[in-house]
Amino acid sequence: MLPPYHCINFAGCKSMNIHEEDGGSDDDGRSKFQCFSKPNLLPPLGSRWNSDTHLGKNIISPHDPRYRCWETFLIVLVAYSAWVCPFELGFSDAPKEGLLIADTIVDAFFAIDVVLTFFVAYSDDKTQILIDKPKKIALRYISRGFVLDVASTIPFEALIYLIRVQHTRFNIYYSLLNVLHLWRLRRVKTLFTRLEKDIRFSYFWIRCARLICVTLFAVHCAGCLYYLLAIWHPNQNNTWISSRAPEFQQKSFWIRYISCIYWSITTLSTVGYGDIHAVNTREMIFIIFYVFFNLGLTAYLIGNMTNLVVQGTSRTMQFRNKIRAASNFGNRNDLPPKLKEQILSYMCLKFRAEELQQQKLMEELPKSIRTSISRCLFIQTVETVYMFQGVSTEFILDLVTEMHAEYFPPKEDIFLQNETPSDIYLLVSGEVEMLTCENGNEQVIESLRAGDLFGEIGVLYDKPQRFTVRTKKLSQLLRLSGSVLLDKMRTRPTEATIILKNFLQHFNGSKQLGNENWSYEYLLSRFIKLTTNGPKGLSDISWSNFQPRSICEAPPIRVIIYKNHPSKNKQCTRLGKLVVLPNTIDYLLNMAGLKFGFHPIKVFNEDGAEIDEMNVIRDNDHLFLVDKEEFEELYHAK
């Protein structure tokens, strides 16, 4: 029988936002963490903004959908700036009346955004808390990007046009200032970074779009700069474009622009037909640097595309290799067709379940969160099981924490006839059949559906299962280790009695117990014998050191006691005495007084905390006892 693959279904979780509480900061300049009293956590990736977030007056949340729409609109304007800035720099001789109007409108929108940024809350890098203090927002913005934002908003091209300077080189020098508009490209980088982490969008296509944008921008800039070298050369008849079109200035600037982009793409792709080539020294130097840049850009593009393709196909290739290996294994060992089919079904189900990565996620979470998840998912299902009817909720919660969810493909044998199972299985979804096999003929005895339990006979009484349990369709099961259940029943005699009675009532007259007429006393004696000697099927417990105990007797708690307070007992390892913990604190004080020859009145743990109740003491704890004189000395010292 193949081991099942563990898998758990998770429900979606809601998120909240956090912001800083009103009030100043402490002496070290750090924000006070009073905000944790409010349920306003920052939204995770892909979630929507919580409209219940309360910020300061006139302060905008960066997660507000209206502000996100404004940022998206600015991204469109950034795309325009990324195209027009290199174009205006390179094609300074082209008509620009229409572009100047568009540039002025775009600059006006970014000027509005500069003012708006002073009212947008930001997330603190250390505490991840939304800061809504206007003074802190202003100081942060001024110290980071305010200067460059203002400089990139100044309409240099419009100013040059108004001054109407006729000298071409003077216009080019001032056009270089217009390159400051490319500072806005940082918004595009931030957008792609956020979209790549947003689970609502495909990482593959977002990454491809980012690489395409980088390539197009590099091609556009190189073409515009290459044309700038031509019109800036003292002898324009000795340039690359004049060798192709002697009267190129009479051509449409769109034809000239297409020629530049054509050269840039052929150079970037290393095709280089030779129809457009460098003529003078300046152009040769520029092409040398452009080719070196292309080497780095090409390596960047190829590396990213390779990672994307490998990431998308590696699991498929591993799956194919595993299927091929499983098929070869079955053919080489002449396995029956039914068994080979079960192996392949298991491999396919495991591949489908691995895409969810649920078990890996569960292993990475801390134990407290794993416990809460298990209780949230399984508690309602376990409460309906016949064997746990009437037991305490605390006992059920302890069992749920130890349960694991597993998927079984159709026609999979969970355990075979005459096999003693070591685990109990609870059917959550799907359908399971119980069959008997006599003389090679299989007969269905019973069909189990959601909420049914099986395997408990072998776990509770070390009795072989009289039937083969096989899945009829894709089924999800909860598995509980038999050793865990027996341990908890030994320490909970009341719950153990209820479970045994439920078991007897459920299987009264059932064929699964055979023709034996079992009474409660007989079942109890078998269970006591089982828990005393140890079941053969539970190999994960070392029964060699197990001392026989009645089912109603809880295991003793052993503690180590010391004289004096832990702050004074420097040699506690030499002076300690290992004892069995009595039932009350008074008995513990009397026993310690007899062993150490003094009259203790208080009990402390290793951390110096006073112990008032016995139920807080655990096995192997270190307890320190002090008398009245020492206790008064400690009290006055504090």
GIHU-V904547 format. One line per field, one symbol per residue. phi: phi as a letter, one per 40 degrees, with the letter a starting at -180 (. if undefined). psi: psi as a letter, one per 40 degrees, with the letter a starting at -180 (. if undefined). A space follows every 10 residues. Layout:
phi=???
psi=???
This chain:
phi=.cccccabcb ccbcbbbbac cchcbcccgc cccccccbcb cccccgcccc cccbbccgbb cccccccccc cccccccccc cccccccccc cccccbdccc cccccccccc ccccccccbb cbcccccfbc cbcdcccccc cccbbccccc cccccccccc cccfcccccc cccccccccd ccdccccccc cccccccccc bccccccccc cccccccccc cccccccccc cccdbccbbc ccccbdbccc cccccccccc cccccccccg cfcgcbacbb cdcccccdcc cccccccccc cccccccccc ccbccccccc cccccccccc ccbfccdccc cccccccccc ccccccfccc cccccccccc cccccccbcc cccccccbcg cccccccccc cccbcabbcc gbccaccgbc cbbbbbccag abbbbbbbfg bcbccabbbd gcbagccccc bfbcccbcbb ccadbbbbbb cccccccccc cbcccccccc ccccccccgc cccgccbcbc cccccccccc cccgcccccc bccccccdac ccbcccbbbb bbcgcccbcc bcccccbcbc cccbcccccc cccccbgabc bbbbcccgcc bbbccccbcg cbbbbbcccc cccccccc
psi=hihihhiihi iiiiiiiiih iiiaiadeei iifeeeehgg iiiiheiiih eehhiihehh heehdddddd dddddddddd dddddddddd geeihedddd dddddddddd dddddddeeh iihhddefih hfhddddddd ddeceddddd deehgddddd dddfhehddd dddddddeed dedeeddddd ddddddehee ihdddddddd dddddddddd dddddddddd eeidgeefid ddddgdfdee iidddddddd ddddddddef dgdedhiidi dddddddddd dddddddddd dddddddddd ddeddddddd dddddddddd ddefiidddd dddddddddd ddddddfddd dddeiidddd dddddddedd dddehddehe iidddddddd deihhihhii fhhdiiiehh ieihhhhdia hiihiihhfe hhhhdihiah eiiieddddd efhiheihhh idihihihhh hddddddddd egdddddddd ddddddehei edeaeighid dddddddddd eddhidegee hhedehhhii dehiiihhih iiiiidddge fdddeihhih hadidddddd dddddefagi eihiadeehh heideehihe ihihhiaddd ddddddd.
